[in-house]
Amino acid sequence: MLTSVLTIILILVLLGTIPAWPYSRNWGYSPSGIVAAILAIVLVLMLLGKL
């Protein structure tokens, strides 16, 4: 149950870090890349049964 909630929260954070607003366009893809890497690690751990 906790892993499902964590995955949903990480997906929402990933969507929130996409540089869509004018002030965040100069950030590049670093914020969303970091969150995507964390999401990928959590998904791999979930599939392996470690989380």
Secondary structure as GFF3:
##gff-version 3
##sequence-region A 1 51
A	DSSP	alpha_helix	2	16	.	.	.	ID=ss1
A	DSSP	three_ten_helix	22	27	.	.	.	ID=ss2
A	DSSP	alpha_helix	30	48	.	.	.	ID=ss3
###
